Amino acid sequence: MAKRSHNEVKDSLKELTRIFQPKDPRKFVREYIRKYRITGGYEDELTSVVENELGKINSVS
């Protein structure tokens, strides 16, 4: 994945995390990867992005 599109994926995933606030980050990322046909090997990295974003949301609330 190119650097630019990788950042777009992360930004999109952060925004969806803010909207849906998933209870299970790993399941949320798996569904996201399947739906948007993201290249394999990014599940752990994207899961950490979701977990960090949820942490930010929970610390503000």
C-alpha positions as CSV (number, residue, x, y, z in Angstrom):
1,M,0.0,0.0,0.0
2,A,1.4,3.4,-0.9
3,K,2.1,5.9,1.9
4,R,-0.7,8.3,0.9
5,S,-3.4,5.6,0.6
6,H,-2.3,4.0,3.8
7,N,-2.9,7.3,5.6
8,E,-6.3,7.6,4.0
9,V,-7.2,4.2,5.3
10,K,-6.1,5.1,8.8
11,D,-8.0,8.4,8.7
12,S,-11.1,6.7,7.4
13,L,-10.8,4.0,10.1
14,K,-10.4,6.7,12.8
15,E,-13.5,8.5,11.6
16,L,-15.6,5.3,11.5
17,T,-14.3,4.5,15.0
18,R,-15.5,7.8,16.3
19,I,-18.9,7.3,14.7
20,F,-19.6,3.7,15.6
21,Q,-17.5,3.3,18.8
22,P,-17.1,-0.5,18.4
23,K,-17.0,-2.8,21.5
24,D,-14.6,-5.3,19.8
25,P,-11.9,-3.4,17.9
26,R,-10.4,-6.6,16.3
27,K,-13.8,-7.7,14.9
28,F,-14.5,-4.1,13.7
29,V,-11.1,-4.1,11.8
30,R,-11.8,-7.5,10.3
31,E,-15.1,-6.3,8.9
32,Y,-13.5,-3.1,7.6
33,I,-10.8,-5.0,5.9
34,R,-13.2,-7.4,4.3
35,K,-15.7,-4.7,3.2
36,Y,-13.1,-2.4,1.7
37,R,-10.8,-5.2,0.4
38,I,-7.7,-3.9,2.2
39,T,-4.5,-5.9,1.5
40,G,-3.7,-8.5,4.1
41,G,-1.1,-8.0,6.9
42,Y,-2.4,-4.7,8.2
43,E,-4.9,-6.1,10.7
44,D,-2.7,-5.7,13.8
45,E,-1.7,-2.1,12.9
46,L,-5.2,-1.1,12.1
47,T,-6.5,-2.7,15.3
48,S,-4.1,-0.6,17.3
49,V,-5.3,2.5,15.5
50,V,-8.9,1.7,16.5
51,E,-7.8,1.0,20.1
52,N,-5.9,4.3,20.4
53,E,-8.9,6.2,19.0
54,L,-11.3,4.5,21.4
55,G,-8.9,5.4,24.2
56,K,-9.0,9.0,23.2
57,I,-12.8,9.0,23.0
58,N,-13.1,7.4,26.5
59,S,-10.6,9.7,28.1
60,V,-12.6,12.8,26.9
61,S,-16.0,11.4,28.0
